[in-house]
Amino acid sequence: MTQLLSLFNQVFGNQSISSDLEKYIPSKALQALKVVQQAFLNLYDAWIEARLEQAKYYSNHSHIE
């Protein structure tokens, strides 16, 4: 998990590199990259939410039947 967060931070968190790249990437490609970035962030949020729901389920149903 820490490695995944570190990767997200490297890819999306370093604004100085991002601003340097924006100078060289055509606007349509930049828009596509931003869409991909948002899709990854949405996927990550959905994964976290699913894990939380799973944890809630198992905490309520942890007894042996």
C-alpha distances in whole Angstrom, upper triangle without the diagonal:
4,5,5,6,9,10,11,12,14,15,16,17,19,22,25,24,24,27,28,27,29,32,32,31,33,33,32,29,28,28,26,23,23,23,20,18,19,18,15,14,16,14,11,13,15,12,11,14,15,12,14,17,17,16,19,21,20,21,24,25,24,28,30,32
4,5,5,6,9,10,10,12,14,15,15,17,20,23,22,22,25,27,26,28,31,31,30,33,32,32,29,27,28,27,24,23,24,21,19,20,20,16,15,18,17,13,15,17,15,13,17,18,15,17,20,20,19,22,24,23,24,27,28,27,31,32,35
4,5,5,6,9,10,10,12,14,14,16,20,22,20,21,24,25,24,26,29,29,27,30,30,30,27,26,27,25,22,22,23,20,17,19,19,15,15,18,16,13,16,18,15,15,19,19,17,19,23,22,21,25,26,26,27,30,30,29,33,35,37
4,5,5,6,9,10,11,12,13,15,18,21,19,19,23,24,22,24,27,27,26,28,28,27,25,23,24,22,19,19,19,16,14,16,15,11,12,14,13,10,13,15,12,12,16,17,15,17,20,20,20,23,25,24,26,29,29,29,32,34,36
4,5,5,6,9,10,10,10,13,16,19,18,18,21,23,22,23,26,27,25,28,27,27,25,23,23,22,19,18,19,17,14,15,15,12,11,14,13,10,12,15,13,12,16,17,16,17,20,20,20,23,25,25,26,29,30,29,33,35,37
4,5,5,6,9,10,9,11,15,17,16,16,20,21,20,22,25,25,24,27,27,27,24,22,24,23,19,19,20,18,15,17,18,14,13,17,16,13,15,18,16,16,19,21,19,21,24,24,24,26,29,28,29,32,33,32,36,38,41
4,5,5,6,8,9,11,14,16,14,15,18,19,18,20,23,23,21,24,24,24,21,20,21,20,16,16,18,15,12,15,15,12,12,16,15,12,15,18,16,16,20,21,20,22,25,25,25,28,29,29,30,33,34,34,37,39,41
4,5,5,6,7,10,13,15,14,13,17,18,17,18,22,22,20,23,22,22,20,18,18,17,14,13,15,12,9,12,12,9,9,12,12,10,12,15,14,14,17,19,18,20,23,23,24,26,28,29,29,32,33,33,37,39,41
4,6,5,4,7,10,13,12,12,15,17,16,18,21,21,20,23,23,24,21,18,19,19,16,15,17,15,12,14,15,12,11,15,15,13,15,18,17,16,20,22,21,22,25,26,26,28,30,31,31,34,35,35,39,41,43
4,6,6,6,10,11,10,10,14,15,14,16,19,19,18,22,22,23,20,17,19,19,15,15,17,15,12,15,17,14,14,17,17,15,18,21,20,19,23,24,24,25,28,29,29,31,33,33,34,37,38,38,42,43,46
4,6,7,9,11,9,9,12,13,12,14,17,17,16,19,19,19,16,14,16,15,11,12,14,12,9,12,14,11,11,15,15,14,16,19,19,19,22,24,23,25,28,28,29,31,33,34,35,37,38,38,42,44,46
4,6,8,11,9,8,11,13,12,13,16,17,16,18,18,18,16,13,14,14,11,10,12,11,8,10,12,10,10,13,14,13,15,18,18,18,21,23,23,24,27,28,28,30,32,33,34,36,38,38,42,44,46
4,6,9,9,9,11,13,13,14,17,19,18,21,20,21,19,16,17,18,14,13,16,15,11,13,16,13,12,16,17,15,16,20,20,19,22,24,24,25,28,29,29,31,33,34,34,37,38,38,42,44,47
4,6,6,6,9,10,11,13,15,16,16,20,19,21,19,16,18,18,15,14,17,17,13,16,18,16,15,19,20,18,20,23,23,23,25,28,27,28,31,32,32,34,37,37,38,40,42,42,46,48,50
4,5,5,6,8,10,10,13,15,15,18,17,19,18,14,16,18,14,13,17,17,14,16,19,17,16,20,21,20,21,25,25,24,27,29,29,30,33,34,34,36,39,39,40,42,44,44,48,50,52
4,5,5,6,9,10,11,14,15,18,18,20,18,15,18,19,16,16,20,19,17,19,22,21,20,23,25,23,25,28,28,28,31,33,33,34,36,38,38,40,42,43,43,46,48,47,51,53,56
4,5,5,6,9,10,11,12,16,16,19,16,14,16,17,14,14,18,17,15,18,20,19,19,22,24,22,24,27,27,27,30,32,32,33,36,37,37,39,42,42,43,46,47,47,51,53,55
4,5,5,6,9,10,10,13,13,15,13,10,13,14,11,11,15,14,12,15,18,17,16,20,21,21,22,25,26,26,28,30,31,32,34,35,36,38,40,41,42,44,46,46,50,52,54
4,5,5,7,9,10,13,13,16,14,11,14,16,13,13,17,17,15,17,20,20,19,22,24,24,25,28,29,29,31,33,34,35,37,39,39,41,43,44,45,47,49,49,53,55,57
4,5,6,7,9,13,14,16,15,12,15,17,14,15,19,19,17,20,22,22,22,25,26,26,28,30,31,31,34,36,36,37,40,41,41,43,45,46,47,50,51,51,55,57,59
4,5,5,6,10,11,13,11,9,13,14,11,12,16,16,15,17,20,19,20,23,24,24,26,28,29,30,32,34,34,36,38,39,40,42,44,45,46,48,49,50,53,55,57
4,5,5,8,8,11,10,7,10,12,11,11,15,15,14,17,19,19,20,22,24,24,26,28,29,30,32,34,35,36,38,40,40,42,44,45,46,48,50,50,54,56,58
4,6,8,9,13,12,10,13,15,14,15,18,19,18,20,23,23,24,26,28,28,30,32,33,34,36,38,39,40,42,43,44,46,48,49,50,52,54,54,58,60,62
4,7,9,12,10,9,13,14,13,15,18,18,18,21,23,23,24,26,28,28,30,32,33,34,36,38,39,40,42,43,44,46,48,49,50,53,54,54,58,60,61
4,6,8,6,6,10,11,10,12,14,15,15,18,19,20,21,24,25,26,27,29,30,32,34,35,36,38,40,41,42,44,45,47,48,50,51,52,55,57,59
4,6,5,6,9,10,11,12,14,15,16,18,20,21,23,24,26,27,29,30,32,33,35,36,38,39,41,42,43,45,47,48,49,51,52,53,57,59,60
4,5,5,6,9,10,10,12,14,15,16,18,20,21,22,24,26,27,28,30,31,33,34,36,37,39,40,42,43,45,47,48,50,51,52,55,57,58
4,5,5,6,9,10,11,12,14,15,17,19,20,21,23,24,26,27,29,30,32,33,35,36,37,39,41,42,43,45,47,48,49,50,54,56,57
4,5,5,6,9,10,11,12,14,15,17,18,20,21,23,24,26,27,29,30,31,33,35,36,37,39,41,42,43,45,47,48,49,52,54,55
4,5,5,6,9,10,10,12,14,15,16,18,20,21,23,24,26,27,29,30,32,33,35,36,38,39,41,42,43,45,46,47,51,53,54
4,5,5,6,9,10,11,12,14,15,16,18,20,21,22,24,26,27,28,30,32,33,35,36,38,39,41,42,44,45,46,50,51,53
4,5,5,6,9,10,11,12,14,15,16,18,20,21,23,24,26,27,29,30,32,33,35,36,37,39,41,42,43,44,48,49,50
4,5,5,6,9,10,11,12,14,15,16,18,20,21,23,24,26,27,29,30,31,33,35,36,37,39,41,42,43,46,48,49
4,5,5,6,9,10,10,12,14,15,16,18,20,21,22,24,26,27,29,30,32,33,35,36,37,39,40,41,45,47,48
4,5,5,6,9,10,10,12,14,15,16,18,20,21,22,24,26,27,28,30,32,33,35,36,38,39,40,43,45,46
4,5,5,6,9,10,10,12,14,15,16,18,20,21,23,24,26,27,29,30,31,33,35,36,37,38,42,43,44
4,5,5,6,9,10,11,12,14,15,17,18,20,21,23,25,26,27,29,30,32,33,35,36,37,41,42,44
4,5,5,6,8,10,10,12,14,15,16,18,20,21,22,24,26,27,29,30,32,33,34,36,39,41,42
4,5,5,6,9,10,10,12,14,15,16,18,20,21,22,24,26,27,28,30,32,33,34,37,39,40
4,5,5,6,9,10,10,12,14,15,16,18,20,21,23,24,26,27,29,30,31,32,36,37,39
4,5,5,6,9,10,11,12,14,15,17,18,20,21,23,24,26,27,29,30,31,35,37,38
4,5,5,6,9,10,11,12,14,15,16,18,20,21,23,24,26,27,28,30,33,35,37
4,5,5,6,9,10,10,12,14,15,16,18,20,21,22,24,26,27,28,31,33,34
4,5,5,6,9,10,11,12,14,15,17,19,20,21,23,25,26,26,30,32,34
4,5,5,6,9,10,11,12,14,15,17,18,20,21,23,24,25,29,31,33
4,5,5,6,9,10,11,12,14,15,16,18,20,21,22,24,27,29,30
4,5,5,6,9,10,10,12,14,15,16,18,20,21,22,25,27,29
4,5,5,6,9,10,11,12,14,15,16,19,20,21,24,27,28
4,5,5,6,9,10,11,12,14,15,17,18,20,23,26,27
4,5,5,6,9,10,11,12,14,15,16,18,21,23,24
4,5,5,6,9,10,11,12,14,15,16,19,21,23
4,5,5,6,9,10,11,12,14,15,19,21,23
4,5,5,6,9,10,11,12,14,17,20,21
4,5,5,6,9,10,10,12,15,17,19
4,5,5,6,9,10,10,14,16,18
4,6,5,6,9,10,13,16,18
4,6,5,6,8,11,14,15
4,5,5,5,9,11,13
4,6,6,9,12,14
4,6,8,11,13
4,6,8,9
4,7,9
4,6
4
